[in-house]
Amino acid sequence: MIRKTGEHAIVLGAGISGLLAARVLTDFYDRVTLVERDALGGDGSRKGVPQGFHAHSLLPRGLQILEELFPGLTGEMLAEGAVPYEMIVQLRMIIGGHEFAKMPTGDTGVSSTRPFLESHLLRRVRGLPNLATTDRSQVGGLATREGRVVGVRIAGDDGEREIPADLVIDAMGRGGRTLAWLESMGFDRPQEETVKVEVAYATWYLRLPERALGEDRMIIVGTYPGRPKGAALCAVEGDRWLVTLGGVAGVRPPVDPEGFFAWLDEVAPADVAAAVRAAEPLGEIGTARIPTSVRRRYERLSRFPEGLLVTGDAICNFNPIYGQGMSVGALYALAMRECLREGTGDLARRYFAAAAKALDPAWQLSSGADLALREAEAARTPLARMLNAYLGRLQRVAAHDPQVAVAFSRVSGLLDPPSALVRPAVLWRALRG
Ligand SMILES: Cc1cc2nc3c(=O)[nH]c(=O)nc-3n(C[C@H](O)[C@H](O)[C@H](O)COP(=O)(O)OP(=O)(O)OC[C@H]3O[C@@H](n4cnc5c(N)ncnc54)[C@H](O)[C@@H]3O)c2cc1C
């Protein structure tokens, strides 16, 4: 039995991180209100999350946490059309230019579109007895008293109103408002670490000829230094494949069918490129651009207003090609739960420290790889250069050593920390090569 911590908590933003934070808060507060600018409850695709059109892979660690917070969710999604895939048998990984060896691990992943995942989470969240959603409502600002946050001002169909709360969570994604709020309340802004990634996506939904790719359910073709082009192909609900081309360092994928095919001819195995050429298009090619990854160092602030926390992309938005954002949002939710179990004293300091610890491995992996891609610009240390050389070697070895492929996939799936790649067993295999 969890002790109630407060009367009312408000979560601003019903993206993946907001939904997960709301779920956690219902264990600690009598009432939780989830506020969202968009109308909720359709098929999940909406204006506030335009990225939802593109490939959104949920890493194995993210799926574990979702299942922990919503037992039975995986089964529900599978029953309604999400696509299961066996790790790393039906997941084909071509990383650093090397196609990884395959080996059963006993783990199963679930592939779906982001709107499908979000609509399933929303349904579960809306089923929580002490949670209310307030959609089509724009967050106007915070209500504060003596440097403490005591509520939120919301503008909805019925005009502007103030809702009091013991705790407010900013889960409004990249456009999170906390930076501006801190300034207006006389607090410092957190330091920011920015990596210029210049990622561009082009996504096409297709129906592939039956069994065109055999048992494969997901194919990831990574970028690497010297080849700034990649692709992700995912079987998703509705008997469709979602094919996202990703360019980094300013390289933009084409948006015409012939250019799309030619990109795949260049980066993907021949059978994959041929299957896509033979597919039936299900609509237009859509695009997205992500100029930078930004990590905000909230954990380094010496003062932070009481009654306010931040989660999700508002803390750190990643280069999406590594598929980390939703899973890290799930890790923040667990961090929030752990901190609230200890009460609300000194909550912001404890939470931001725990969130930073949860985020560190994912940030190390993605920012390290991003810096390696931008060799010319990056002020890289000898240590970073050595690590990248070692990773390159691991990827070569993973092409014929399934144990190394599994170790690599567990780290990139956030199941194991990056240090697992230098455990003696892996190190030995890499060096023996
Ligand atoms: C192109 C692209 C591809 C991606 N691919 C992947 C992937 O493969 N795997 C993965 O894990 N992650 C991926 N991500 C990242 C992922 O989308 C986010 O990390 C994830 O959605 C968590 O974000 P969030 O919940 O913090 O914010 P968001 O999902 O952006 O949600 C923020 C919510 O806040 C609402 N909101 C904003 N402002 C207001 C306001 N003023 N008032 C009320 N509501 C407001 C928005 O409408 C939205 O619902 C990708 C991102 C991009 C851009």
The ligand as an SDF file (V2000), in Angstrom:
LIG
                    3D

 53 58  0  0  0  0  0  0  0  0999 V2000
   11.2630   12.3270  -36.1980 C   0  0  0  0  0  0  0  0  0  0  0  0
   11.3340   11.7090  -34.8260 C   0  0  0  0  0  0  0  0  0  0  0  0
   11.4400   10.3270  -34.7100 C   0  0  0  0  0  0  0  0  0  0  0  0
   11.5190    9.7420  -33.4440 C   0  0  0  0  0  0  0  0  0  0  0  0
   11.6950    8.3990  -33.3390 N   0  0  0  0  0  0  0  0  0  0  0  0
   11.7230    7.8100  -32.1140 C   0  0  0  0  0  0  0  0  0  0  0  0
   11.8800    6.3990  -31.9570 C   0  0  0  0  0  0  0  0  0  0  0  0
   12.0580    5.6440  -32.9260 O   0  0  0  0  0  0  0  0  0  0  0  0
   11.8510    5.8890  -30.7000 N   0  0  0  0  0  0  0  0  0  0  0  0
   11.7040    6.6740  -29.5940 C   0  0  0  0  0  0  0  0  0  0  0  0
   11.6890    6.1670  -28.4750 O   0  0  0  0  0  0  0  0  0  0  0  0
   11.5940    8.0080  -29.7130 N   0  0  0  0  0  0  0  0  0  0  0  0
   11.6030    8.6050  -30.9270 C   0  0  0  0  0  0  0  0  0  0  0  0
   11.4770    9.9600  -31.0180 N   0  0  0  0  0  0  0  0  0  0  0  0
   11.3850   10.7490  -29.7910 C   0  0  0  0  0  0  0  0  0  0  0  0
    9.9890   10.6580  -29.1920 C   0  0  0  0  0  0  0  0  0  0  0  0
    9.0300   11.1810  -30.0850 O   0  0  0  0  0  0  0  0  0  0  0  0
    9.9460   11.4290  -27.8620 C   0  0  0  0  0  0  0  0  0  0  0  0
   11.1150   11.2370  -27.1430 O   0  0  0  0  0  0  0  0  0  0  0  0
    8.8020   10.9080  -27.0460 C   0  0  0  0  0  0  0  0  0  0  0  0
    7.6100   11.2180  -27.7190 O   0  0  0  0  0  0  0  0  0  0  0  0
    8.7230   11.4890  -25.6350 C   0  0  0  0  0  0  0  0  0  0  0  0
    8.4600   12.8080  -25.7270 O   0  0  0  0  0  0  0  0  0  0  0  0
    7.5540   13.6220  -24.7140 P   0  0  0  0  0  0  0  0  0  0  0  0
    6.4130   12.8080  -24.2180 O   0  0  0  0  0  0  0  0  0  0  0  0
    8.4630   14.2380  -23.7400 O   0  0  0  0  0  0  0  0  0  0  0  0
    7.0320   14.7710  -25.6790 O   0  0  0  0  0  0  0  0  0  0  0  0
    6.0400   14.7000  -26.9030 P   0  0  0  0  0  0  0  0  0  0  0  0
    5.7970   13.3190  -27.3640 O   0  0  0  0  0  0  0  0  0  0  0  0
    6.5590   15.6740  -27.9000 O   0  0  0  0  0  0  0  0  0  0  0  0
    4.6800   15.2050  -26.2850 O   0  0  0  0  0  0  0  0  0  0  0  0
    4.5070   16.5120  -25.7980 C   0  0  0  0  0  0  0  0  0  0  0  0
    3.0320   16.7390  -25.6020 C   0  0  0  0  0  0  0  0  0  0  0  0
    2.8280   18.0310  -24.9960 O   0  0  0  0  0  0  0  0  0  0  0  0
    1.7630   18.6920  -25.6700 C   0  0  0  0  0  0  0  0  0  0  0  0
    1.9480   20.1340  -25.5040 N   0  0  0  0  0  0  0  0  0  0  0  0
    2.9860   20.8840  -25.9550 C   0  0  0  0  0  0  0  0  0  0  0  0
    2.8180   22.1750  -25.6010 N   0  0  0  0  0  0  0  0  0  0  0  0
    1.6560   22.2430  -24.9080 C   0  0  0  0  0  0  0  0  0  0  0  0
    0.9400   23.3070  -24.2850 C   0  0  0  0  0  0  0  0  0  0  0  0
    1.3980   24.5710  -24.2900 N   0  0  0  0  0  0  0  0  0  0  0  0
   -0.2160   23.0230  -23.6520 N   0  0  0  0  0  0  0  0  0  0  0  0
   -0.6880   21.7390  -23.6170 C   0  0  0  0  0  0  0  0  0  0  0  0
   -0.0480   20.7050  -24.1900 N   0  0  0  0  0  0  0  0  0  0  0  0
    1.0980   20.9450  -24.8330 C   0  0  0  0  0  0  0  0  0  0  0  0
    1.8940   18.2220  -27.1110 C   0  0  0  0  0  0  0  0  0  0  0  0
    0.6940   18.4030  -27.8430 O   0  0  0  0  0  0  0  0  0  0  0  0
    2.2640   16.7490  -26.9150 C   0  0  0  0  0  0  0  0  0  0  0  0
    1.1310   15.9430  -26.7780 O   0  0  0  0  0  0  0  0  0  0  0  0
   11.4530   10.5660  -32.2770 C   0  0  0  0  0  0  0  0  0  0  0  0
   11.3470   11.9460  -32.4020 C   0  0  0  0  0  0  0  0  0  0  0  0
   11.3100   12.5050  -33.6650 C   0  0  0  0  0  0  0  0  0  0  0  0
   11.2500   14.0130  -33.7740 C   0  0  0  0  0  0  0  0  0  0  0  0
  1  2  1  0
  2  3  1  0
  2 52  2  0
  3  4  2  0
  4  5  1  0
  4 50  1  0
  5  6  2  0
  6  7  1  0
  6 13  1  0
  7  8  2  0
  7  9  1  0
  9 10  1  0
 10 11  2  0
 10 12  1  0
 12 13  2  0
 13 14  1  0
 14 15  1  0
 14 50  1  0
 15 16  1  0
 16 17  1  0
 16 18  1  0
 18 19  1  0
 18 20  1  0
 20 21  1  0
 20 22  1  0
 22 23  1  0
 23 24  1  0
 24 25  2  0
 24 26  1  0
 24 27  1  0
 27 28  1  0
 28 29  2  0
 28 30  1  0
 28 31  1  0
 31 32  1  0
 32 33  1  0
 33 34  1  0
 33 48  1  0
 34 35  1  0
 35 36  1  0
 35 46  1  0
 36 37  1  0
 36 45  1  0
 37 38  2  0
 38 39  1  0
 39 40  1  0
 39 45  2  0
 40 41  1  0
 40 42  2  0
 42 43  1  0
 43 44  2  0
 44 45  1  0
 46 47  1  0
 46 48  1  0
 48 49  1  0
 50 51  2  0
 51 52  1  0
 52 53  1  0
M  END
$$$$
